[in-house]
Amino acid sequence: MKSVFITGAGSGMGREGAKLFHAKGWRVGAVDRNDDGLATLREELGERLWTRRVDVTDKAAFEAALADFCAGNSDGGLDMMWNNAGVGESGWFEDVPYEAAMRVVDINYKAVLTGAYAALPYLKKSPGSLMFSTSSSSATYGMPRLAVYSSTKHAVKGLTEALSVEWGRHGVRVADVLPGLIDTAILTTTPNRSNDGAAPMSAEELRAVAPEKGMLRLMPASSVAEAAWQAYHHPKRLHWYVPKSIRLIDLFKGLSPELVRRSIVKSLPALMPKRQ
């Protein structure tokens, strides 16, 4: 039986990933800080689901959870590690408190490093294994008002590229997903630290204003889970874009980062939070 270990699995993309891999017959390890989310996931999935409350910034707890999960696998190995846990902070860079910015770094990037170090010994035991991480469309070009979040996702993307080369000598594959606008709680709970009179949009408001077509259309969390499933079964692709058209930003930036910058500056007013 194949196995996958997913961080941030109590809600959103990680939860949808746990459900999909479980439905495919995999043994799923799901960790999160959200006890309630894990409890409802256990009620929904039952057998072949292993859960534990884990703060991914706690290295010892992270390592212990992964070791305990892998000990229950038939070969003591791991077929797929999905570093998915993430948080956001929005606002002009200087308005985001340093401590809040460092929390984003700790969860979005340092925890991915922890996951990589911790998972490698187990991944090496399973032929065709994959370390998969959640990056972001904001890793295609630095996103204003999400500067620290965007930089952590660039770091995840860079780590993916480097380790995809390095870990080839271990027989371990590495890939990531770069989601665009995904219908998850992070879109409505990320605090706006700048004093421009706007709170995060509600889910209903966001769905009302999101475009119906194009790369910035609102996508379901299940679309990212499906990308993760496809990534395991298509060993050559490095970056998975959701939707696929987000790849165009990377292509345009490679030709002219200044052109992309001008486009973002022009679009910035539309990116600002608004209230009627």
Summary of the structure (lengths in Angstrom):
residues: 276
radius of gyration: 18.4
end to end distance: 53.2
largest distance: 58.0
contacts: 923
relative contact order: 0.13
helix: 52%
strand: 14%
